[in-house]
Amino acid sequence: MLDAGLSPEQAGKILHVTPRTIRYWISGKVLVPYAAYKLVRIMRLFELPCEGWDGWHMHSGRLWSPEGYAFQPHDANWWNLLVRRAEGFDRQYTRANQLAVALQRLEGPDGVSVHAAGYAVSVPGGCAATSPTDAVGRAAKPTGLDLSL
């Protein structure tokens, strides 16, 4: 109780026991019930009672990670932005890898260009640009407006 910065009167009020009982616990005459010990630690923010927070604890006004890093209350202001940016980076990274794999599949034996599915794909040095082609590989001409009914 003293570790939590509580007087016997304050601890007694929290735990619904008399201050004399708290003094007995402090002196060692009577063992502190585990439930009382745990409740004081949770209420004084030494431990977090929810699942998933194993190893995390509060001390000196900071949230401490299992690895020993301390977070102050204002540090939480950027967590949402950090998570959103990490998710966006992950999406872009996945797309870039999918594009690189697709280009490697289209790359011909000479590594220069491949005609596939009506598109000419140039792969000089790993960069690719696609443009529509006709049946013989020439640049396709845009179709005119068809006004027939």
N, C-alpha and C positions, 0 to 999 in steps of 0.2 A: 504494500500500500504506500509505503514511503517512497518507493521507486517511482511511483506514478505521480508523486507530488501532492498526494492527498493527506489531509489531516485525518485522525481517527473519526472525527465527527463527520467529515465529508464522505469518507469511505463507508461509514455506517449508514448514512442517508442513502447512498447509491445502492448498497447491498441489503438494505432493510434489516440491519442488525444494530445492536447497541455499540457505542464507542468502546465500551469495556471489552466486548467480544473482539473487536479489531485490535485492541491493545494486547489481548491474550495471543492472538495470531502473531503479532509483531514480536512479542517476547519469546515465542516458541512454546508456551504452556499448552497450547492447543494447535493442532495442524490446521492449516488453511484449507477449506474445501476447494477442490479443483475448480468447480463451477464458479466460485467467488473469485478465485485467482484469474481465471479465463475472462470473466466478465469485466473485471477491472482493466485487464490488458486491452480488451476490445474497446471499452468505453474511453480509455485514455489514449487510444489510437496507436498502441504499440503493435497490434496485430490486426490483420484484415480478416473478417470472419467468412468471407464468401469463397466458393470454389474457384479455382483458377488463379488465386493470389498466393499460392504456397511460396514461401520464401520472401515475399514482399512484406515490408513493415514500415511503420511510421516512427520517426525518432527526430527530435529537435526541430519539429515543424517541417520535415522533409519526408518524402516517400522514397524508400530505399529498395532497389531492385535486388534480386538474389545474387547478382554479380557484384554488388557493392556500389552501384551508381546512385547518387542522390538527385532527386528531382524536387525543385521548389514549385510552389503553386503556379507561378507565372510561366513555368516551363510548359504547362499543359496547353497554353494558348496556341502553340504551333503544331501540336500533335495531329490535329485533324488535317491541316494543310500537308504535313509530311506524309501521312497515310495516303491522301488523295494523289499527291505527286508520285509516290512510289507505285500506286496502282496504274497511273497514266504511263509511267516509264515502262512498267511491265507489259502493258498492252502494246506500246510502240516497239519494244524490244522483240516481243513475240511476232508481230507483223513483219518486222524487218528480217527476222530469221526465216519466216515462212517464204518471203519473197526471195531471199538468197537461195533457199532450197529449190524453189520453183525454177529460178534462173539456172541453177546447176543442172537440173533435169533437162532444160531446153538447150543447153550448150552443146554444140556439135563436137565431133571428134577433133576438128581443127581449132575449136574454141572461139570462132569468129562470129558465125551467125547460123541461124536455123530457121527454116520456114515451117511453121506448124499452125494448123487450124486457121489458115488464111491470114496470119500475121508474120511479118518479118521481124526477127528479134536480133539486134546487134549486141554482142557481148564483148566489146573491147575493154579489157582490163577490169571486168566484173560489173561494169555499168550496163544498163539495158534500157532501150527505148523501143516501144512497139508502135507500129503503124499498119493500117490495113493494106493488104495486097490483093491483086487479082489472082486468077488461077495459075499464071505463069511467073509470079513473083514480082511483077511491076507494081508500082504504086497505084492503088485503086483510085478511080475517078469518082467523085461524088455523084450519086444518082440524081437525075433531074426530077422535077416535080411531075408526078404522074396524075394527069387530070382526066384520064379515061374512066368511064363509069361502067 
